[in-house]
Amino acid sequence: MTDQRDPYADRPYVPPTSPHEPQQPAQAESGWPFSEPRAEERPQYADAPTSDTEPTVAVNEPTRTFAGGPGDPGGPTTPYYGTAPTPQPRKKRRAGRLVAAATGIVLLAGASAAGGAAIYDAMQDDASMGTTVTGTSLDRPASSSGTQSDVSSVATAVLPATVKINVTGGGESGTGTGVVISEDGTILTNNHVIEAAADSGSITVAFNDGKIAKAEIVGRDVATDVAVIKAEGVSDLPAATLGDSKDVKVGQTVVAIGSPFGLESTVTTGIVSALNRPVSPGDGGDGGATTFPAIQTDAAINPGNSGGPLVNLEGQVIGINSAINTGGNGNGSVGLGFAIPINLVNNVAKQILDDQTVEHAQIGVQVRNATGDDQVTSIGAEIGEVSSGSAGEKAGLKAGDIVTQVDGNPISSNGALVATVRGYKPGDTITLTVLRGDKTQEIDVELGSDEGALARQQN
């Protein structure tokens, strides 16, 4: 078997920092033998506030926004403060892509010629979006039975529903992973795995039994890095069982399955290390709009694992592997992997399969990092502006409020708020713990919707 080159494996990204926060060094180029041209990097500027409304500016604009999801408060796209730097010269699009998380340099574990990879425990899996999809695993998520097996049994159950995805397009090629959710070939994966094929590219799917089929993109969502594809001319496929990411606990054993560096049907195991980690891509191709609340795991996830399942010991898919933190020292796993919670994936995929424009929840505010008296310690997300008529205004939020918790879950930064909110649906009610002056209070907010603004922008 010949490994392919991951178009998302080694592109360095330096996350914006505040004046008091040291900036992460860019990751060195990996020296892979394949180098594909990529879109120019989008300049960043330090300590910029973010807004939970979807950006309406061009991709190359330096403005950062919150898109109404986890950390997506939903405000105007004008920066809260700070000025835009002069755009840097165009660089060749390299076979790699990095994302910034709370822990530093993160590599998308998606499409891999080498391939690449915070849970939100309050996510709901209801029918509030009016979906009518039938015949897929999305309609029959399993409840926990409490019966656990060993890793070998989990692998036996889930491997037949895990596929290797081969992608070409736009001068790029690579491989990633997918999860079969219907016997006629509906497959979940990451947007960054298949986005190269979105413009007249091609996708083939290799099944666990050796069969190969062509596939088409059904839909994709940049904001959450979720995509749905459909294999052609297949039937009677084994479909994965989806779990409930609200039930995931720190410390529980999990299994990751995928095609790291093109090595299909690879099984690794570890534990859930943390929940609700805000993960955001640093690639200019999506305008910095992708943010999701990730499940962190120490199961080995590498380039090529993206789009593959993270599974509990009951054999249920609890997340879709998407990114890794490499520590800035290479392309491989250092025990810091991140998966999109399956409840969030379920919500987005249902909208895609119902041929709806994907909508994301938002509060309608701009936010920035809030620090303590030492001007270094992060204590939450400070609201800089509240949009007129927004969910935040209706709830009584004010400029200067510092959000420290959402439904009892700690919020340490503006990114954490964006990621957390994105884990909900428009119309859900959340409780914010807010520091106003020297007093703490709880404020209930019925989340608004971006009305598909970011989805329309990606198209």
Residue pairs with C-beta under 8 A, 6 or more apart in sequence:
1 262
1 263
1 264
2 262
3 112
3 113
3 114
3 261
3 262
3 263
4 34
4 112
4 113
4 114
4 115
4 166
4 173
4 174
4 175
4 262
5 32
5 33
5 34
5 36
5 95
5 112
5 113
5 114
5 173
5 174
6 95
6 96
6 110
6 111
6 112
6 113
6 114
6 115
6 116
6 174
6 175
6 261
6 303
6 304
6 331
7 36
7 38
7 93
7 95
7 96
7 97
7 111
7 113
7 172
7 173
7 174
7 196
8 95
8 96
8 97
8 107
8 108
8 109
8 110
8 111
8 112
8 116
8 174
8 192
8 283
8 303
8 306
9 30
9 32
9 95
9 96
9 97
9 107
9 108
9 112
9 113
9 114
9 115
9 116
9 303
9 331
10 27
10 29
10 30
10 32
10 94
10 95
10 96
10 98
10 107
10 331
11 38
11 41
11 93
11 94
11 95
11 96
11 97
11 98
11 283
12 26
12 27
12 28
12 29
12 98
12 105
13 26
13 27
13 97
13 98
13 99
13 100
13 105
13 281
13 282
13 283
14 23
14 24
14 25
14 26
14 44
14 282
15 23
15 24
15 44
15 100
15 104
15 282
16 44
16 45
16 46
16 47
16 48
16 64
17 23
17 24
17 46
17 47
18 46
18 47
18 369
18 371
19 46
19 47
20 371
20 375
20 376
21 376
23 46
24 100
24 104
24 105
24 328
25 328
26 328
27 98
27 105
27 326
27 328
27 329
28 328
29 94
30 96
30 330
30 331
32 95
32 96
32 113
32 114
34 95
34 113
34 173
35 92
35 94
35 95
36 93
36 94
36 95
36 170
36 171
36 172
36 173
37 92
37 93
37 171
38 91
38 92
38 93
38 94
38 97
38 172
38 283
38 285
39 59
39 93
39 283
39 284
39 285
40 60
40 87
40 88
40 90
40 91
40 93
40 284
41 88
41 91
41 283
41 284
42 59
42 60
42 61
42 62
42 284
42 287
42 288
43 60
43 62
43 84
43 85
43 86
43 87
43 88
44 62
44 64
44 85
44 282
44 288
45 62
45 79
45 82
45 83
45 84
45 85
46 82
47 81
47 82
47 368
47 369
48 62
48 63
48 64
48 79
48 80
48 81
48 82
48 368
49 64
49 79
49 80
49 81
49 82
49 366
49 367
49 368
49 384
49 414
50 64
50 65
50 66
50 71
50 73
50 80
50 366
50 367
50 368
50 414
50 415
50 418
51 64
51 65
51 66
51 73
51 74
51 75
51 76
51 77
51 80
51 365
51 366
51 367
51 385
52 65
52 66
52 67
52 68
52 69
52 71
52 72
52 73
52 74
52 75
52 362
52 363
52 364
52 365
52 366
52 367
52 417
52 418
52 421
53 65
53 66
53 67
53 68
53 72
53 73
53 74
53 75
53 76
53 77
53 362
53 364
53 387
53 450
53 453
54 65
54 67
54 68
54 72
54 223
54 289
54 360
54 362
54 450
54 453
54 454
54 457
55 61
55 63
55 65
55 67
55 77
55 287
55 288
55 289
55 454
55 457
56 77
56 453
56 457
57 63
57 77
57 287
58 287
59 284
59 285
59 286
59 287
60 87
60 284
61 84
61 287
62 79
62 84
62 85
63 77
63 78
63 79
63 84
64 79
64 288
65 75
65 77
65 288
65 289
66 72
66 73
66 74
66 75
66 291
66 362
66 365
66 366
66 367
66 414
66 417
66 418
66 421
67 74
67 223
67 289
67 291
67 360
67 362
67 418
67 422
67 450
67 454
68 74
68 360
68 361
68 362
68 363
68 364
68 421
68 422
68 426
68 447
68 448
68 449
68 450
69 223
69 224
69 291
69 292
69 360
69 361
69 362
69 418
69 419
69 421
69 422
69 423
69 424
70 118
70 120
70 276
70 278
70 291
70 292
70 293
70 416
70 417
70 418
70 419
70 420
70 421
70 422
70 423
71 278
71 280
71 291
71 367
71 381
71 413
71 414
71 415
71 416
71 417
71 418
71 419
71 420
71 421
71 422
72 223
72 291
72 360
72 361
72 362
72 363
72 418
72 419
72 421
72 422
72 450
73 362
73 363
73 364
73 365
73 366
73 367
73 381
73 383
73 392
73 417
73 418
73 421
74 361
74 362
74 363
74 364
74 365
74 387
74 390
74 391
74 392
74 421
74 448
74 450
75 363
75 364
75 365
75 366
75 367
75 384
75 385
75 386
75 387
75 390
75 392
76 366
76 385
76 387
80 366
80 367
80 368
80 384
80 385
81 368
81 384
93 171
93 172
95 113
95 114
95 172
95 174
96 107
96 116
96 303
96 331
97 107
97 108
97 110
97 116
97 192
97 281
97 282
97 283
97 285
98 105
98 106
98 107
98 108
98 281
98 282
98 283
99 106
99 107
99 108
99 279
99 280
99 281
99 282
99 283
99 290
99 323
100 106
100 279
100 280
100 281
100 282
101 277
101 278
101 279
101 280
101 294
101 323
101 325
101 338
102 118
102 277
102 278
102 412
102 413
102 415
102 416
103 277
103 325
103 336
104 325
104 327
104 328
105 325
105 326
105 327
105 328
106 279
106 323
106 324
106 325
106 326
106 336
106 338
107 116
107 117
107 303
107 323
107 324
107 325
107 326
107 331
108 116
108 117
108 190
108 192
108 225
108 281
108 283
108 306
108 322
108 323
109 115
109 116
109 117
109 258
109 260
109 301
109 302
109 303
109 304
109 305
109 306
109 321
109 322
109 323
109 324
109 337
110 116
110 117
110 174
110 176
110 190
110 192
110 193
110 303
110 306
110 307
110 322
111 165
111 167
111 172
111 174
111 175
111 176
111 190
111 192
111 193
111 194
111 196
111 304
111 306
112 174
112 175
112 176
112 259
112 260
112 261
112 262
112 302
112 303
112 304
112 305
112 306
113 173
113 174
113 175
113 262
114 174
114 261
114 262
114 302
114 303
114 304
114 331
115 174
115 175
115 176
115 177
115 258
115 259
115 260
115 261
115 262
115 302
115 303
115 304
115 305
115 306
116 176
116 302
116 303
116 304
116 305
116 306
116 323
116 324
116 331
117 256
117 258
117 301
117 302
117 303
117 304
117 305
117 306
117 308
117 321
117 322
117 323
117 324
117 337
117 338
117 339
118 274
118 275
118 276
118 277
118 278
118 279
118 293
118 294
118 295
118 296
118 338
118 416
118 419
118 420
119 245
119 248
119 272
119 275
119 276
119 293
119 294
119 295
119 318
119 319
119 339
119 341
120 245
120 275
120 276
120 293
120 341
120 343
120 344
120 409
120 419
120 420
120 423
120 424
121 245
121 246
121 248
121 275
121 276
121 409
122 246
122 406
122 407
122 409
122 423
122 424
122 430
123 245
123 246
123 341
123 343
123 344
123 347
123 423
123 424
124 246
124 343
124 424
124 425
124 428
125 141
125 244
125 246
125 343
125 346
125 347
126 425
128 425
128 427
128 428
129 347
129 350
129 351
129 354
129 356
129 359
129 425
130 354
131 350
131 351
131 353
131 354
131 356
132 354
133 139
133 350
133 353
133 354
135 182
135 183
135 184
136 181
136 182
136 186
136 239
136 353
137 181
137 182
137 239
137 240
137 241
137 242
137 317
138 181
138 242
138 346
138 349
138 350
138 353
140 241
140 242
141 241
141 242
141 243
141 244
141 342
141 346
142 241
142 242
142 243
142 244
142 314
142 316
143 244
144 243
144 244
144 247
144 314
144 316
145 314
147 314
148 312
148 313
148 314
149 313
149 314
149 315
150 313
151 253
151 255
151 267
151 269
151 313
153 315
154 255
154 311
154 312
154 313
154 315
155 255
155 257
155 267
157 315
158 240
158 255
158 257
158 309
158 311
158 315
158 317
159 208
159 257
159 265
159 267
160 208
160 209
160 238
161 179
161 180
161 181
161 208
161 237
161 238
161 239
161 240
161 309
162 177
162 178
162 179
162 180
162 208
162 240
162 257
162 258
162 265
162 308
162 309
163 177
163 178
163 179
163 180
163 187
163 205
163 206
163 207
163 208
163 231
164 175
164 176
164 177
164 178
164 205
164 206
164 259
164 262
164 264
164 265
165 175
165 176
165 177
165 178
165 187
165 189
165 193
165 194
165 203
165 204
165 205
165 206
165 215
165 229
165 259
165 307
166 173
166 174
166 175
166 203
166 204
166 205
166 206
167 173
167 174
167 175
167 176
167 193
167 194
167 196
167 197
167 201
167 202
167 203
168 196
168 197
168 201
168 202
169 196
169 197
169 198
169 199
169 200
169 201
169 202
170 196
170 199
170 201
172 196
173 196
174 193
174 196
175 259
175 262
175 304
176 189
176 190
176 193
176 194
176 258
176 259
176 304
176 305
176 306
176 307
176 308
177 189
177 193
177 257
177 258
177 259
177 304
177 305
177 306
177 307
177 308
177 309
177 321
178 187
178 188
178 189
178 193
178 205
178 229
178 307
178 308
179 187
179 188
179 189
179 240
179 307
179 308
179 309
179 317
179 320
180 186
180 187
180 237
180 238
180 239
180 240
181 187
181 188
181 239
181 240
181 242
181 349
182 237
182 239
183 235
183 236
183 237
183 238
183 239
184 234
184 235
184 237
185 205
185 213
185 215
185 230
185 231
185 232
185 234
185 235
185 237
186 218
186 228
186 229
186 230
186 353
187 205
187 215
187 228
187 229
187 230
187 231
188 226
188 227
188 228
188 307
188 320
188 345
188 349
189 227
189 228
189 229
189 306
189 307
189 320
190 225
190 226
190 227
190 306
190 307
190 320
190 322
190 340
191 220
191 221
191 222
191 224
191 225
191 226
191 227
191 290
192 225
192 281
192 283
192 306
192 322
193 227
193 306
193 307
194 203
194 217
194 220
194 227
194 229
195 220
195 227
195 285
197 203
197 217
198 217
198 220
202 214
203 214
203 215
203 216
203 217
203 229
204 212
204 213
204 214
204 215
205 212
205 213
205 214
205 215
205 229
205 231
206 212
206 264
207 213
207 234
207 237
208 265
211 234
213 231
213 232
213 233
213 234
214 231
214 232
214 233
215 229
215 230
215 231
215 232
216 229
216 230
216 232
217 227
217 228
217 229
218 227
218 228
218 229
218 230
218 352
218 353
219 227
219 228
219 352
219 353
219 355
219 358
220 226
220 227
220 228
220 352
220 458
221 227
221 348
221 352
221 358
221 455
221 458
222 286
222 289
222 290
222 454
222 455
222 458
223 289
223 290
223 291
223 292
223 358
223 360
223 422
223 454
223 455
223 458
224 290
224 292
224 340
224 344
224 345
224 348
224 360
224 422
225 281
225 290
225 292
225 322
225 340
226 320
226 340
226 344
226 345
226 348
226 349
226 352
227 307
227 352
228 349
228 352
228 353
231 237
240 309
240 317
241 315
241 316
241 317
242 316
242 317
242 342
242 346
243 312
243 314
243 316
243 317
243 318
243 342
244 316
244 318
244 342
244 343
245 295
245 318
245 319
245 341
245 342
245 343
245 344
246 343
247 318
248 272
248 275
248 295
248 312
248 318
248 319
248 341
249 272
250 271
250 272
250 273
250 274
250 275
251 271
251 272
252 271
252 272
252 312
252 313
253 269
253 270
253 271
253 312
253 313
254 269
254 270
254 271
254 272
254 297
254 299
254 310
254 311
254 312
254 313
254 318
255 267
255 268
255 269
255 299
255 310
255 311
255 312
255 313
256 267
256 268
256 269
256 270
256 297
256 299
256 300
256 301
256 305
256 308
256 309
256 310
256 311
256 321
256 337
256 339
257 265
257 266
257 267
257 268
257 308
257 309
257 311
258 266
258 301
258 304
258 305
258 306
258 307
258 308
258 309
258 321
259 265
259 266
259 304
259 305
259 308
260 266
260 300
260 301
260 302
260 303
260 304
260 305
261 302
261 303
261 304
262 304
263 304
266 305
268 299
268 300
268 301
269 299
270 297
270 298
270 299
270 300
270 335
270 337
271 297
271 298
271 299
272 295
272 296
272 297
273 296
273 297
273 298
273 335
273 336
274 295
274 296
275 293
275 295
275 296
276 293
276 294
276 409
276 416
276 419
276 420
276 423
277 293
277 294
277 295
277 296
277 338
277 419
278 291
278 292
278 293
278 294
278 413
278 415
278 416
278 418
278 419
278 420
279 291
279 292
279 293
279 294
279 322
279 323
279 338
279 419
280 288
280 290
280 291
280 415
280 418
280 419
281 288
281 290
282 288
286 458
287 457
289 454
289 457
289 458
291 415
291 418
291 419
291 422
292 322
292 340
292 341
292 344
292 419
292 422
292 423
293 341
293 344
293 419
293 420
293 422
293 423
294 319
294 322
294 323
294 338
294 339
294 340
294 341
294 419
295 310
295 318
295 319
295 338
295 339
295 340
295 341
296 336
296 337
296 338
297 310
297 337
297 338
297 339
298 335
298 336
298 337
299 310
299 337
300 333
300 335
300 337
301 321
301 324
301 333
301 337
301 338
302 324
302 331
302 332
302 333
303 331
303 332
305 321
305 324
305 337
306 321
306 322
306 323
307 320
307 321
307 322
308 320
308 321
309 317
309 319
309 320
309 321
310 317
310 318
310 319
310 320
310 321
310 339
311 317
311 318
312 318
317 342
318 339
318 341
318 342
319 339
319 340
319 341
319 342
319 345
320 339
320 340
320 342
320 345
321 337
321 338
321 339
322 338
322 339
322 340
323 337
323 338
324 333
324 334
324 336
324 337
324 338
325 334
325 336
325 337
325 338
326 332
326 333
326 334
326 336
327 334
327 336
341 423
343 423
344 422
344 423
347 425
348 358
351 357
351 358
351 359
352 358
357 452
357 455
357 456
358 452
358 455
359 426
359 449
359 450
359 451
359 452
359 455
360 422
360 426
360 449
360 450
360 454
361 421
361 422
361 424
361 425
361 426
361 427
361 428
361 447
361 448
361 449
361 450
362 390
362 391
362 421
362 426
362 447
362 448
362 449
362 450
363 390
363 391
363 392
363 395
363 397
363 421
363 445
363 447
363 448
364 386
364 387
364 389
364 390
364 391
364 392
364 393
364 448
365 383
365 384
365 385
365 386
365 387
365 390
365 392
365 397
366 383
366 384
366 385
367 381
367 382
367 383
367 384
367 403
367 414
367 417
367 418
368 381
368 382
368 384
368 414
369 378
369 381
369 382
369 413
369 414
370 378
370 379
370 380
370 381
370 382
370 402
371 377
371 378
371 379
372 378
372 379
378 412
378 413
379 402
379 404
379 412
379 435
380 402
380 403
380 404
380 411
380 412
380 413
380 417
380 435
381 402
381 403
381 411
381 413
381 414
381 416
381 417
382 400
382 401
382 402
382 403
382 414
383 392
383 397
383 398
383 399
383 400
383 401
383 402
383 403
384 399
385 399
386 392
386 393
386 397
386 398
386 399
387 393
390 448
391 445
391 446
391 447
391 448
392 445
394 445
394 446
395 432
395 443
395 444
395 445
395 446
396 443
397 432
397 434
397 443
397 445
398 436
400 436
401 434
401 435
401 436
402 434
402 435
402 436
403 411
403 417
403 432
403 433
403 434
404 410
404 411
404 433
404 434
404 435
404 440
405 411
405 432
405 433
406 417
406 420
406 421
406 430
406 431
406 432
406 433
407 430
407 431
408 431
408 433
409 420
410 416
411 417
411 420
421 430
421 447
424 430
424 447
425 447
426 447
426 448
426 449
427 446
427 447
427 449
428 446
428 447
429 444
429 445
429 446
429 447
430 444
430 445
430 447
431 442
431 443
431 444
431 445
432 442
432 443
432 444
432 445
433 440
433 441
433 442
434 440
434 441
434 442
434 443
